[in-house]
Amino acid sequence: MTIATYAEADLPPALAAQAAALEARAWPGAAPGHDPALAPRTMLLLDAPGAVAAALTLLHKEIRHAGRTYRAAGLSAVVTREDVRGRGHGGRLVAAARSALALRPGPDLALFSCDRGLAAFYEAAGFRRLPGAVLVGGTPQDPLATDAPGFDKVVLADFFGPTHEADPAAAFAGTRIGLYPGTVDRLW
């Protein structure tokens, strides 16, 4: 097993097709690809030369929160090939993504939401829940929040950069966080 990382625009076509097929099976009808303004980087776990076992995309943008500007990154489109699920491949890739984000220079924090039932999976990779936090995606004119009717989401994070708070998670827990990644990746 090897991990490969590419800027989404530089992803070799054969690997891009496999990752897109995995995403299409997991989220039928969703448009492939990510907003280039979010500097998407695709991470792949390859179980044989050229065979994608798991994939995810890291998205990046600055956010303003509680009077400060943070360089934020988020996980998007985390998916594992159906025939190899349950073997720890997705967890291995998510942990590798967290480690990659922690490298300096890098983002100040990773911030994303997931279905409540998947929170323990991300916690096992080193992320932590932000109790009571709500991510607000979309745009300010057309927001999409993780507490919208029908959603059962939790917000997870990890903090990497220098912060002014003794406990940086405290600045985010219990708050509405204006992520606003746009109309393509409405909630990463």
Steps between C-alpha positions, in 0.01 A plus 500: 500500500627843410361849543522743212406869511429723202365844435159410360591661166808275475327173589586241231189425291481128591514578873257791462252268327523243781456764771204652312339155466536437875342838576217440250412171673510664845314819400293433186422814305772714656714691254862378486790726593545791735519877476854591386481809726523259798839363384379137498762232567397139447648227719476141385574170670617262228477127571675405175676711240228718357214354712321745732387341827398827670493867411438839657552862409646774717349844443650828622384855567532781749213551741414779745382389840472690827696793359791292372604366162593132478647293219253212495502164327228242480449141397259435217381198305653237731421165341626141500452245223215267594694173469767611751284675762540395860876446472612836640594654165279808540628559852857469382442758228320743734784470755751568220299807398506629858877447514546681167295795624712522816819560300632857510425718324145389482154595613426627848219251533309221332127544521224289347169331570385143469194292569470443874550125456844556343644725773680216681672404173652849470578519871702178467715684242572783745224753435276620783138602519413863553195470726214724394688640199315557173676542164330744266589426141377613163520877469382781729215557253411128478624333820488129581550418867574167664200551728258531206183289521571140405872520577652297782853638487781563743795734452853369544831683511866495582727797563850528355617857479592746770194628681437765761269280704615251760232265366435595137201265479322717758483786247300274265293270722139608536525758219381546143806491275475683170684268263334623177695287249269599214246333275705198384619361834214634708612307810835335482 
